Amino acid sequence: MLRDKLAGYRVNEYLLVLQPNEELEKKIQGVKEDFADKYKMNSAKWSRPHITLVNFLQYEMMEPRLLSRLRTVAMGSPPFKLEMKDYGSFPSHTIYINITSKVPVQHLVRTIRAESQRLMKLNDENKPHFIMEPHLTIARNLVPWQYEKGWLEYSNRQFTGRFIADSMLLLKRKRGDRAYQIAERLGFQNLPVMVKQGELF
């Protein structure tokens, strides 16, 4: 087990996410709360609607270097339209909203991986997890009855939504905490950015 205070350095859990605009967020939060009440899954209410790009563990002291790299990635990335339609599932444990405009999200994740992977790797046991199949989770860690009944309903339900992704958020929490805090909002500026290879080492 990795201890929080390994050699005196605190380890945080990080999420890099895209967040819907306020109106769409409220609509999705309503879906999550409806699911939570109907299928006795309170955790579906807790997390704000988001699309995860990467999750990873890292020492807090690495955060300034990591943020500097992510700012560069964001600066060079264009805003893009994100389309959602209906529901999907990872059999037996997760129900989510489908992202139909996957390509720009996958391109962004690949860019982040190319530029930032080394700064996100804590050690050989704890490597960053890059999400190449973008989705927006409604409920996860479902037990069989919740998944089976929930999917029976949601596979027949409809949902549409779209928003302009013009930034990504780096969220963090101490290991064991429930709530994430915003470390920084990173705006997409579509500027020509040069990352010097020498900066990688």
N, C-alpha and C positions, 0 to 999 in steps of 0.2 A: 504493500500500500504506500502510495506517495503521501507524505505528510505535508500539511500546509506550510509549516515553518522549516522546510528542508534547509538545513545549514543557515537558518535565519532569513531565508527569502520567501516571501509570500507568493503562493500560486493562485491565480485567478482563473475562472472559467470565462471564456470570451465567445461571443456570437457576433458575426458580421451579417447584417440583415438589410433587406429592403422593407420599408414600411408603407402601407397604403395611405392615401390621403385621409383626412379626418372623416369625411362623409362615408367613404367605403369602409374605413375601419369600424365605424359604428354599425354598419350593416353586417359585417362579418362577426363582430362581437355579439350581435344579436343571435346569429346562427350558433355560435359557440355556447352561449348561455342556454339557448333552447335545447341543444344537445345535452349539456351538463345536467339540466333539470330532468329531462326525459329519461336519460340513461344513467343517472346517479354517478356522474363523473365530474366532480367539482373542479378538478385540475384543468378541465377544458376552459374554465372561466378565467383562470389566473393570468395566463400569458397574453399580452397584447398581440393582435394579428400581425404576423410578419412572415417574410420568405427568407429562410436561412440560406446564406451563401457559403459560410464556413463556420464550423465550431472547433474550438481548440482550448488547450490549457497552456498557460505561459506564466513565467515569473513576472510579477508586477514591474520589476525594474527594467524589463524589456519593452514596456509599453511606449515610452517616448520614441524609441527607434522604429517600432512597429507603426505607430501613428504617422511618423514622418514618411514612411514608405507608402502607407495607404493613402495619405493625402496626395502623393504623386500619382498613384493609380487613378484616384477619383478625378484629379485635375485633367487627366488625359482621356477620361471616359465621357461619352455623350449621354445626355438624358435619353430615355427610350420609353415607348408605350408598353405597358404590361397588361395583357388581356387574360381574364379568368373565365372559365366556363364549366359549370357543373362540378361533380364530385368524383374523386378517385379513392383508392385505398391501397394500403400495403397489407395484404391478407393477414388476418388474425389480430392486428394490433393498432392500426392507424387509419383514420378517415381524414381526407384533405380536400381542398378546392383545387381543381386542375388549373395549371398555368398553361395557356395555349400558345403564348408567345415565348417559347423556351430559348430560342437562339440568342437573343441579346443577353439574357441572364447567363447562359452557358459561356458565352464569350467573356463576360465580366469575370466569372469564376475562374476561367482559364488564365486570364490576365493576372488576377490576384495570386493564383497558384504560382505562375511563372515569376512574379516579382517579389512575393512575400513569404513563400513556403518556409524558407529557412528560419525566418523570424517567428514563425508560428509553431515550430517544432520544439516541444519541451525536452523530450528525450526519445529514445528508440521505442519505448512503450507507449508514449503519448504523442502521436503525430496528429496534425490537423486533419479534419474530416471535411473535404470539399464536396458540396452538394451539387452534383451534375444533373439531377432530375428535379428541377425546381417545383415546389408545391407549397401550399399554404395550409398548415395543419389546423384541423378543427378539433380533433381529439386524438391522443396517443396513449400508449401503454394500456390499451383496452383489454379487459378480460374477455374470454370467448363469447359469453352471452351479449355483452355490450357491443362487441364488434358485429356479431351475426345479426342482431336486431337492428342495430344502427345502420349497418351497410344495406340491409334489406330496404330500409326507408330511404337513405340518402342516395342510393344508386338510382332511384327513381325521381329524385328531386332535382330541380333546376336552380342554377345560380349563374348570373352574369355580372361582371364587374371589370372596370379598367381604370388605370391611373398612369400618370407619367412618373416614372422612377427618375427623380432628379438628384437623389443622394442615397448614400448608404449609412447605416448607423453601426458603430462599434459599441456593443453592450458588454458589460462585465459584471461579475459577482464573485464574492469570496466563495470558495468551495463550501457547499453545505447550505448557503443562503438560498432562499426561494426567489427573491426578486432581483432582476438585473437593473443596473444603473447605466445611463448613457455615458460612455467615455467621450465620444465625439460624433457629431454629424459631419459626414464628408460629402460635400457637394460635387456633382458631376459638372465639369466645366468645358469639356471637349476642346481643351487647349493642346497645342503640340508640346509634348513633354519628352525630354530625353532622360532616360535613367542610365547613368554611367555604369558599365559593368563592374568597375572597381568598387562601387558602393556595396556590392553584394557580399564582400568579404571583410 
